[in-house]
Amino acid sequence: MDAVIADDLGRAHGTALDSQIVNGSGSGQNMRGFLNVSGILSVAGTVTSAATFIESVWKAYSAVSGTSGYGSANPDEYVVVLHPRRYAWAKGNTTGIPAQALFPGTVVPSAGVPTNLGAGTNEDVVLVVERSAVVLVGDSPVFRVFESVGSSTLTVRISSWNQAALVVDNPTAVAKVTGLTPPSGF
């Protein structure tokens, strides 16, 4: 039973950390996530088709690698972070094409990408990050069991925590693709 609980708690901890890396507010006990780093680049996206969406991601790559003058010219030096529904939509509309052929660098589907942005509160974003300009530091999660908290009701409290920080060396090494309305059928 303890293995099942540890697995479940570990997954919940990872989901929370994922959300903090992308969207952490930087206040209180929250790390500052990519979307709250001041000065990151922004590219307006188009989602009329998978092809126009993928073109928008490459425009963000171009903004980081060329316009800002900061990023590497090598597409392999980038990480593309997008919501799983956006990734599934792009893959579903480009059947048989490997993800690495669609996007620059390494593709990271992340449920931490918010899907409630924009005027209609239904938009998501895609992040294009030049990896040498970003460092995620932290320690391993710590799991604690508090047996005495609910001893009168035979319950146990379990918690997990860790220290982590996202360091962005230069905000122009990060671009977000905005204006991405929900993909149809996903």
Accessible surface in RSA format (square Angstrom, percent):
REM  Atomic radii and reference values for relative SASA: ProtOr
REM  Chains: A
REM  Algorithm: Lee & Richards
REM  Probe-radius: 1.40
REM  Slices: 20
REM RES _ NUM      All-atoms   Total-Side   Main-Chain    Non-polar    All polar
REM                ABS   REL    ABS   REL    ABS   REL    ABS   REL    ABS   REL
RES MET A   1   171.08  88.6 129.60  85.8  41.49  98.8 114.76  97.6  56.33  74.6
RES ASP A   2   118.06  82.7 109.33 108.8   8.73  20.6  45.47 107.0  72.59  72.4
RES ALA A   3    73.95  68.0  62.05  95.8  11.89  27.1  69.38  97.7   4.57  12.1
RES VAL A   4   100.02  65.8  96.32  87.2   3.70   8.9  98.97  86.0   1.05   2.8
RES ILE A   5    65.98  37.5  63.93  47.6   2.05   4.9  65.70  47.3   0.28   0.8
RES ALA A   6    52.05  47.9  44.68  68.9   7.37  16.8  47.77  67.3   4.28  11.3
RES ASP A   7    75.97  53.2  65.95  65.6  10.02  23.7  25.88  60.9  50.08  49.9
RES ASP A   8    97.04  68.0  95.50  95.1   1.54   3.6  17.03  40.1  80.01  79.8
RES LEU A   9    39.11  21.8  36.67  26.2   2.44   6.1  38.87  27.3   0.23   0.6
RES GLY A  10    27.18  33.5   0.00   N/A  27.18  33.5  18.15  49.8   9.02  20.2
RES ARG A  11   165.84  69.6 154.44  78.7  11.40  27.1  62.44  85.3 103.40  62.7
RES ALA A  12    58.18  53.5  45.36  70.0  12.82  29.2  52.90  74.5   5.29  14.0
RES HIS A  13    27.20  14.9  20.53  14.3   6.68  17.1  20.29  20.9   6.91   8.0
RES GLY A  14    36.12  44.5   0.00   N/A  36.12  44.5  30.99  85.0   5.12  11.5
RES THR A  15    84.32  60.0  78.60  79.7   5.72  13.6  56.76  76.2  27.56  41.7
RES ALA A  16    58.65  53.9  50.28  77.6   8.37  19.0  57.59  81.1   1.06   2.8
RES LEU A  17    48.83  27.2  45.65  32.7   3.18   8.0  47.44  33.3   1.39   3.7
RES ASP A  18    42.66  29.9  40.08  39.9   2.58   6.1  14.04  33.0  28.62  28.5
RES SER A  19    46.27  39.1  45.75  61.1   0.52   1.2  17.25  36.7  29.02  40.7
RES GLN A  20    47.76  26.7  47.60  34.8   0.17   0.4  18.84  40.1  28.92  21.9
RES ILE A  21    34.44  19.6  34.44  25.7   0.00   0.0  34.44  24.8   0.00   0.0
RES VAL A  22     2.77   1.8   2.77   2.5   0.00   0.0   2.77   2.4   0.00   0.0
RES ASN A  23    59.13  40.8  48.94  47.3  10.18  24.5   1.98   4.8  57.15  55.2
RES GLY A  24     2.70   3.3   0.00   N/A   2.70   3.3   2.70   7.4   0.00   0.0
RES SER A  25    56.44  47.7  41.57  55.5  14.87  34.3  41.07  87.4  15.37  21.5
RES GLY A  26    28.03  34.6   0.00   N/A  28.03  34.6   2.97   8.1  25.06  56.1
RES SER A  27    69.07  58.4  63.34  84.5   5.73  13.2  47.28 100.7  21.79  30.5
RES GLY A  28    82.74 102.0   0.00   N/A  82.74 102.0  43.13 118.3  39.61  88.7
RES GLN A  29   191.26 106.9 150.06 109.7  41.20  98.1  61.94 131.8 129.32  98.1
RES ASN A  30    63.03  43.5  52.47  50.7  10.56  25.4   2.46   5.9  60.56  58.5
RES MET A  31    25.10  13.0  10.75   7.1  14.35  34.2  21.10  17.9   3.99   5.3
RES ARG A  32   118.01  49.5 111.55  56.9   6.46  15.4  29.98  41.0  88.03  53.4
RES GLY A  33     0.00   0.0   0.00   N/A   0.00   0.0   0.00   0.0   0.00   0.0
RES PHE A  34    12.28   6.1  12.28   7.6   0.00   0.0  12.28   7.4   0.00   0.0
RES LEU A  35    28.26  15.7  11.06   7.9  17.20  43.2  11.06   7.8  17.20  46.3
RES ASN A  36    60.17  41.5  45.91  44.4  14.26  34.3  10.04  24.2  50.13  48.5
RES VAL A  37    22.82  15.0  17.56  15.9   5.27  12.7  17.74  15.4   5.09  13.8
RES SER A  38   100.82  85.2  81.28 108.5  19.54  45.0  55.20 117.5  45.62  63.9
RES GLY A  39    49.72  61.3   0.00   N/A  49.72  61.3  33.62  92.3  16.10  36.1
RES ILE A  40    24.30  13.8   6.72   5.0  17.58  42.4   6.72   4.8  17.58  47.7
RES LEU A  41    40.99  22.8  38.33  27.4   2.66   6.7  40.99  28.8   0.00   0.0
RES SER A  42    70.84  59.9  38.83  51.8  32.01  73.7  28.14  59.9  42.70  59.8
RES VAL A  43    21.87  14.4  17.89  16.2   3.98   9.6  21.87  19.0   0.00   0.0
RES ALA A  44    84.72  77.9  65.36 100.9  19.36  44.0  65.70  92.5  19.02  50.4
RES GLY A  45    15.88  19.6   0.00   N/A  15.88  19.6   0.00   0.0  15.88  35.6
RES THR A  46    61.65  43.8  58.05  58.9   3.60   8.6  32.26  43.3  29.38  44.4
RES VAL A  47    32.35  21.3  17.46  15.8  14.89  35.9  17.55  15.2  14.81  40.2
RES THR A  48   117.93  83.9  78.87  80.0  39.06  93.1  79.75 107.1  38.18  57.7
RES SER A  49    46.41  39.2  40.72  54.3   5.69  13.1  41.52  88.4   4.89   6.9
RES ALA A  50     8.93   8.2   4.66   7.2   4.26   9.7   4.66   6.6   4.26  11.3
RES ALA A  51    72.15  66.3  59.76  92.2  12.39  28.2  64.88  91.4   7.28  19.3
RES THR A  52    40.80  29.0  39.39  39.9   1.40   3.3  39.54  53.1   1.26   1.9
RES PHE A  53     0.00   0.0   0.00   0.0   0.00   0.0   0.00   0.0   0.00   0.0
RES ILE A  54    20.98  11.9  20.98  15.6   0.00   0.0  20.98  15.1   0.00   0.0
RES GLU A  55    91.82  52.7  86.40  65.4   5.42  12.9  34.90  67.5  56.92  46.5
RES SER A  56     4.06   3.4   3.91   5.2   0.16   0.4   0.02   0.1   4.04   5.7
RES VAL A  57     0.00   0.0   0.00   0.0   0.00   0.0   0.00   0.0   0.00   0.0
RES TRP A  58    81.98  32.9  78.80  38.1   3.18   7.5  73.22  39.0   8.76  14.2
RES LYS A  59   109.56  53.4 104.34  64.0   5.21  12.4  56.67  51.0  52.89  56.3
RES ALA A  60     0.00   0.0   0.00   0.0   0.00   0.0   0.00   0.0   0.00   0.0
RES TYR A  61    28.11  13.1  28.11  16.0   0.00   0.0  19.89  14.9   8.22  10.1
RES SER A  62    58.22  49.2  56.90  75.9   1.32   3.0  23.62  50.3  34.60  48.5
RES ALA A  63    16.36  15.0  15.08  23.3   1.29   2.9  16.08  22.6   0.29   0.8
RES VAL A  64     0.00   0.0   0.00   0.0   0.00   0.0   0.00   0.0   0.00   0.0
RES SER A  65    24.58  20.8   9.44  12.6  15.14  34.9   1.11   2.4  23.47  32.9
RES GLY A  66    48.25  59.5   0.00   N/A  48.25  59.5  32.47  89.1  15.77  35.3
RES THR A  67   120.20  85.5  84.70  85.9  35.50  84.6  70.90  95.2  49.30  74.5
RES SER A  68    37.20  31.4   0.39   0.5  36.81  84.8  10.72  22.8  26.48  37.1
RES GLY A  69    64.33  79.3   0.00   N/A  64.33  79.3  31.24  85.7  33.09  74.1
RES TYR A  70    75.06  35.0  50.97  29.0  24.09  62.7  43.11  32.4  31.95  39.4
RES GLY A  71    13.06  16.1   0.00   N/A  13.06  16.1   0.19   0.5  12.87  28.8
RES SER A  72    35.76  30.2  22.98  30.7  12.78  29.4  23.74  50.6  12.01  16.8
RES ALA A  73    83.68  76.9  67.82 104.7  15.86  36.1  68.89  97.0  14.79  39.2
RES ASN A  74    68.65  47.3  61.98  59.9   6.68  16.1  25.17  60.6  43.49  42.0
RES PRO A  75    48.10  35.1  48.10  43.8   0.00   0.0  48.10  39.7   0.00   0.0
RES ASP A  76   102.16  71.6  91.93  91.5  10.24  24.2  22.96  54.0  79.21  79.0
RES GLU A  77    63.23  36.3  63.22  47.8   0.01   0.0  10.47  20.3  52.75  43.1
RES TYR A  78     0.00   0.0   0.00   0.0   0.00   0.0   0.00   0.0   0.00   0.0
RES VAL A  79    29.97  19.7  29.97  27.1   0.00   0.0  29.97  26.0   0.00   0.0
RES VAL A  80     0.00   0.0   0.00   0.0   0.00   0.0   0.00   0.0   0.00   0.0
RES VAL A  81    11.20   7.4  11.20  10.1   0.00   0.0  11.20   9.7   0.00   0.0
RES LEU A  82     0.00   0.0   0.00   0.0   0.00   0.0   0.00   0.0   0.00   0.0
RES HIS A  83    33.47  18.3  33.47  23.3   0.00   0.0  20.16  20.8  13.31  15.5
RES PRO A  84    52.92  38.6  49.72  45.3   3.20  11.6  50.48  41.7   2.43  15.1
RES ARG A  85    56.07  23.5  50.05  25.5   6.02  14.3  27.21  37.2  28.86  17.5
RES ARG A  86     0.00   0.0   0.00   0.0   0.00   0.0   0.00   0.0   0.00   0.0
RES TYR A  87    54.28  25.3  54.28  30.9   0.00   0.0  31.94  24.0  22.34  27.5
RES ALA A  88    40.32  37.1  33.04  51.0   7.28  16.6  37.89  53.4   2.43   6.4
RES TRP A  89    15.49   6.2  15.49   7.5   0.00   0.0   9.78   5.2   5.71   9.3
RES ALA A  90     0.00   0.0   0.00   0.0   0.00   0.0   0.00   0.0   0.00   0.0
RES LYS A  91    57.70  28.1  53.29  32.7   4.40  10.5  40.39  36.4  17.31  18.4
RES GLY A  92    46.41  57.2   0.00   N/A  46.41  57.2  25.05  68.7  21.36  47.8
RES ASN A  93    83.93  57.9  53.16  51.4  30.78  74.1  13.91  33.5  70.02  67.7
RES THR A  94    20.72  14.7  14.53  14.7   6.18  14.7  20.72  27.8   0.00   0.0
RES THR A  95   121.35  86.3  94.17  95.5  27.18  64.8  78.38 105.3  42.97  65.0
RES GLY A  96    72.85  89.8   0.00   N/A  72.85  89.8  40.12 110.1  32.73  73.3
RES ILE A  97    73.35  41.7  72.27  53.8   1.08   2.6  73.35  52.8   0.00   0.0
RES PRO A  98    87.68  63.9  78.81  71.8   8.87  32.2  87.23  72.0   0.45   2.8
RES ALA A  99    16.40  15.1  11.82  18.2   4.58  10.4  11.82  16.6   4.58  12.1
RES GLN A 100   110.10  61.6  93.06  68.0  17.04  40.6  63.48 135.1  46.62  35.4
RES ALA A 101    68.28  62.8  32.92  50.8  35.35  80.4  43.19  60.8  25.09  66.5
RES LEU A 102    10.42   5.8   8.90   6.4   1.51   3.8  10.42   7.3   0.00   0.0
RES PHE A 103     1.30   0.6   0.00   0.0   1.30   3.4   0.00   0.0   1.30   3.7
RES PRO A 104     1.32   1.0   0.00   0.0   1.32   4.8   1.32   1.1   0.00   0.0
RES GLY A 105     7.86   9.7   0.00   N/A   7.86   9.7   4.56  12.5   3.30   7.4
RES THR A 106    59.17  42.1  58.78  59.6   0.40   0.9  39.41  52.9  19.76  29.9
RES VAL A 107    19.27  12.7   3.46   3.1  15.81  38.1   3.46   3.0  15.81  42.9
RES VAL A 108    59.25  39.0  58.09  52.6   1.17   2.8  59.25  51.5   0.00   0.0
RES PRO A 109    62.07  45.2  42.54  38.8  19.53  71.0  42.54  35.1  19.53 121.4
RES SER A 110     3.19   2.7   1.28   1.7   1.91   4.4   3.19   6.8   0.00   0.0
RES ALA A 111    67.67  62.2  44.76  69.1  22.90  52.1  45.26  63.7  22.41  59.4
RES GLY A 112     8.50  10.5   0.00   N/A   8.50  10.5   3.80  10.4   4.71  10.5
RES VAL A 113     2.46   1.6   0.14   0.1   2.32   5.6   0.14   0.1   2.32   6.3
RES PRO A 114    19.02  13.9   8.02   7.3  10.99  40.0  19.02  15.7   0.00   0.0
RES THR A 115    47.68  33.9  37.52  38.0  10.16  24.2   4.27   5.7  43.40  65.6
RES ASN A 116    97.18  67.0  87.86  84.9   9.32  22.4  23.88  57.5  73.31  70.9
RES LEU A 117    58.30  32.5  55.49  39.7   2.81   7.1  58.30  40.9   0.00   0.0
RES GLY A 118    40.94  50.5   0.00   N/A  40.94  50.5  20.92  57.4  20.03  44.9
RES ALA A 119   115.20 105.9  68.86 106.3  46.34 105.4  82.25 115.8  32.94  87.3
RES GLY A 120    50.56  62.4   0.00   N/A  50.56  62.4  32.40  88.9  18.16  40.7
RES THR A 121    93.69  66.6  81.58  82.7  12.11  28.9  55.76  74.9  37.93  57.3
RES ASN A 122    60.54  41.7  58.22  56.3   2.32   5.6  22.29  53.6  38.25  37.0
RES GLU A 123    34.39  19.7  34.39  26.0   0.00   0.0   0.89   1.7  33.50  27.4
RES ASP A 124     0.24   0.2   0.00   0.0   0.24   0.6   0.00   0.0   0.24   0.2
RES VAL A 125     6.58   4.3   6.58   6.0   0.00   0.0   6.58   5.7   0.00   0.0
RES VAL A 126     0.00   0.0   0.00   0.0   0.00   0.0   0.00   0.0   0.00   0.0
RES LEU A 127     0.14   0.1   0.14   0.1   0.00   0.0   0.14   0.1   0.00   0.0
RES VAL A 128     0.00   0.0   0.00   0.0   0.00   0.0   0.00   0.0   0.00   0.0
RES VAL A 129     5.06   3.3   5.06   4.6   0.00   0.0   5.06   4.4   0.00   0.0
RES GLU A 130     6.24   3.6   6.24   4.7   0.00   0.0   0.76   1.5   5.48   4.5
RES ARG A 131    96.65  40.6  87.42  44.6   9.23  22.0  42.62  58.2  54.03  32.7
RES SER A 132    89.53  75.7  53.62  71.6  35.91  82.7  48.71 103.7  40.81  57.2
RES ALA A 133     1.04   1.0   0.00   0.0   1.04   2.4   0.69   1.0   0.36   0.9
RES VAL A 134    26.98  17.8  13.28  12.0  13.70  33.0  13.32  11.6  13.66  37.0
RES VAL A 135    79.12  52.1  75.41  68.3   3.71   8.9  79.12  68.7   0.00   0.0
RES LEU A 136    86.57  48.2  56.88  40.7  29.69  74.6  56.88  39.9  29.69  79.9
RES VAL A 137    72.05  47.4  67.68  61.3   4.37  10.5  71.93  62.5   0.12   0.3
RES GLY A 138    59.54  73.4   0.00   N/A  59.54  73.4  18.55  50.9  40.99  91.8
RES ASP A 139    72.21  50.6  55.48  55.2  16.73  39.6  42.94 101.1  29.27  29.2
RES SER A 140    86.14  72.8  73.78  98.5  12.36  28.5  37.52  79.9  48.62  68.1
RES PRO A 141    58.26  42.5  43.98  40.1  14.27  51.9  43.98  36.3  14.27  88.7
RES VAL A 142    57.60  37.9  54.34  49.2   3.26   7.9  57.60  50.0   0.00   0.0
RES PHE A 143    91.31  45.7  64.84  40.2  26.46  68.9  64.84  39.3  26.46  75.7
RES ARG A 144   120.29  50.5 116.03  59.1   4.26  10.1  21.77  29.8  98.52  59.7
RES VAL A 145    87.85  57.8  59.67  54.0  28.18  67.9  59.67  51.9  28.18  76.4
RES PHE A 146    65.40  32.7  61.10  37.8   4.30  11.2  65.40  39.6   0.00   0.0
RES GLU A 147   125.49  72.0 115.45  87.3  10.04  23.9  33.45  64.7  92.04  75.1
RES SER A 148    92.07  77.8  76.77 102.5  15.29  35.2  47.64 101.4  44.43  62.2
RES VAL A 149    79.00  52.0  45.45  41.1  33.55  80.8  53.22  46.2  25.77  69.9
RES GLY A 150    11.23  13.8   0.00   N/A  11.23  13.8  11.23  30.8   0.00   0.0
RES SER A 151    71.74  60.6  55.87  74.6  15.87  36.6  34.33  73.1  37.41  52.4
RES SER A 152   112.19  94.8  69.90  93.3  42.29  97.4  58.14 123.8  54.05  75.7
RES THR A 153    94.38  67.1  71.85  72.8  22.54  53.7  73.14  98.2  21.24  32.1
RES LEU A 154   168.60  93.9 137.85  98.6  30.74  77.3 143.91 101.1  24.68  66.4
RES THR A 155    75.96  54.0  70.41  71.4   5.55  13.2  63.44  85.2  12.52  18.9
RES VAL A 156    81.97  53.9  52.28  47.3  29.68  71.5  53.79  46.7  28.17  76.4
RES ARG A 157   143.23  60.1 137.66  70.2   5.57  13.3  43.53  59.5  99.70  60.4
RES ILE A 158    56.40  32.1  33.84  25.2  22.56  54.4  33.84  24.4  22.56  61.2
RES SER A 159    38.06  32.2  34.62  46.2   3.44   7.9  32.82  69.9   5.23   7.3
RES SER A 160    29.13  24.6   6.26   8.4  22.87  52.7   0.00   0.0  29.13  40.8
RES TRP A 161   113.78  45.7 110.00  53.2   3.78   8.9 110.04  58.7   3.74   6.1
RES ASN A 162    34.82  24.0  11.33  11.0  23.49  56.5   0.00   0.0  34.82  33.7
RES GLN A 163   123.83  69.2 119.10  87.0   4.73  11.3  39.03  83.1  84.80  64.3
RES ALA A 164    31.37  28.8   5.61   8.7  25.76  58.6   8.49  11.9  22.88  60.6
RES ALA A 165    41.05  37.7  40.82  63.0   0.24   0.5  40.98  57.7   0.07   0.2
RES LEU A 166    21.84  12.2   2.20   1.6  19.64  49.4   2.20   1.5  19.64  52.8
RES VAL A 167    77.59  51.1  73.93  66.9   3.66   8.8  77.17  67.1   0.42   1.1
RES VAL A 168    26.43  17.4   2.72   2.5  23.71  57.1   2.72   2.4  23.71  64.3
RES ASP A 169   106.60  74.7  78.22  77.9  28.38  67.1  22.23  52.3  84.37  84.1
RES ASN A 170    40.85  28.2  39.94  38.6   0.92   2.2   5.87  14.1  34.98  33.8
RES PRO A 171    42.11  30.7  42.11  38.4   0.00   0.0  42.11  34.8   0.00   0.0
RES THR A 172    39.52  28.1  39.52  40.1   0.00   0.0  36.41  48.9   3.11   4.7
RES ALA A 173     0.00   0.0   0.00   0.0   0.00   0.0   0.00   0.0   0.00   0.0
RES VAL A 174     0.15   0.1   0.15   0.1   0.00   0.0   0.15   0.1   0.00   0.0
RES ALA A 175     0.00   0.0   0.00   0.0   0.00   0.0   0.00   0.0   0.00   0.0
RES LYS A 176    54.47  26.6  54.47  33.4   0.00   0.0   8.88   8.0  45.58  48.6
RES VAL A 177     0.00   0.0   0.00   0.0   0.00   0.0   0.00   0.0   0.00   0.0
RES THR A 178    38.42  27.3  38.41  38.9   0.00   0.0  24.94  33.5  13.47  20.4
RES GLY A 179    33.04  40.7   0.00   N/A  33.04  40.7  20.99  57.6  12.05  27.0
RES LEU A 180     0.00   0.0   0.00   0.0   0.00   0.0   0.00   0.0   0.00   0.0
RES THR A 181    57.08  40.6  57.08  57.9   0.00   0.0  43.39  58.3  13.69  20.7
RES PRO A 182    53.51  39.0  37.45  34.1  16.06  58.4  37.45  30.9  16.06  99.8
RES PRO A 183     8.44   6.1   0.00   0.0   8.44  30.7   3.32   2.7   5.12  31.8
RES SER A 184    96.77  81.8  77.27 103.1  19.50  44.9  56.98 121.3  39.79  55.7
RES GLY A 185    81.05 100.0   0.00   N/A  81.05 100.0  43.09 118.3  37.96  85.0
RES PHE A 186   112.91  56.5  61.63  38.2  51.28 133.4  93.81  56.9  19.10  54.7
END  Absolute sums over single chains surface
CHAIN  1 A     9833.5       7411.2       2422.3       5820.7       4012.8
END  Absolute sums over all chains
TOTAL          9833.5       7411.2       2422.3       5820.7       4012.8
